[in-house]
Amino acid sequence: MSALAAIAVAPNGARRGKADHPKLPITPEEIAREAALCAEAGASQLHLHVRDDEGRHSLDAGRYREAIAAVRQSVGDALMIQITTEAAGRYGPDEQMDAVKRLKPEAASAAVAELIPTSAHEAAATQFYHWAADAGVALQHILYEPGEVAALIDFARRGVIPERGLHPLFVLGKRAPDQQADPRELMAFLERWPPEKPWSACAFGRTETAALAMALALGGHVRVGFENSLVRPDGSIAADNAEAVGRIAGMARALGRRPATADECRALFAQP
């Protein structure tokens, strides 16, 4: 088990807005302020979503550049910035991959099932994944179901996805009818994943804290924040993202794992 725990914060997501929580950050300035608080609370990575003028999820490179610049002005290099390529019902694989190519960020997340929905998409995805590896973009592979672990391993075995830096995020509860994670589902992912390779987890709903505590105890890294849950373990509404980060950072320390710095997080994600 790594002595370090990389804690990513996902402060807004693709769908929630101010009506869900008044402190959910939307604008670049709001995201930058929240990023600084979360870095101080123990986060080493920012999982970044941006919105268009109507508040809808966007993959626009210009909007990403504006938000990244605001965060860098606020925290410098104290957070690794990972952009999302989430489809959110608006984008197809070509648009998702093009967003990363246009921006060339230090890190990005991409759902395997979204970029390779059928075998006909493998050729384009192969070119993209290898371009990203050569360009130094740390890609995190989003897996929504335990069964997708076998697909990721097979893609790596066949060279569709480079084996170096292979780092999945196991998502608990995203596809549950009520988006409430069952922490026990984590074991179904881990039963299929090589124990020597790094992994991360996030969890939707009221059980987010319990699921992430389990992930930390089992040696994983975690993502926390308002994208996944707005509530504390007792069901009351959290004050802000920094509160959630601080709670998870405290749990990591209690388990003997030190929250990673941004540079340590970068090294973990670039792990061969």
Protein Blocks (a to p, Z undefined) as FASTA:
>chain_A
ZZbdcddddfkbjmbcfklomklcfbfmlmmmmmmmmmmnopabdcdddddfkopacfbf
klmmmmmmmmmmmnommbccdddfbfklmacfklmmmmmmmnopabdcddfklmmmbfkl
mmmmmmmmmmmmmnopacddddfbfklmmmmmmmmmnomacfehpacdddehklgmklpa
cfklmmmmmmmpcfkbccddddedjklmmmmmmmmmnopacdedjkloccdfkopacfbl
mlmmmmmmmmmmmnopacddfklmmmmmmpZZ
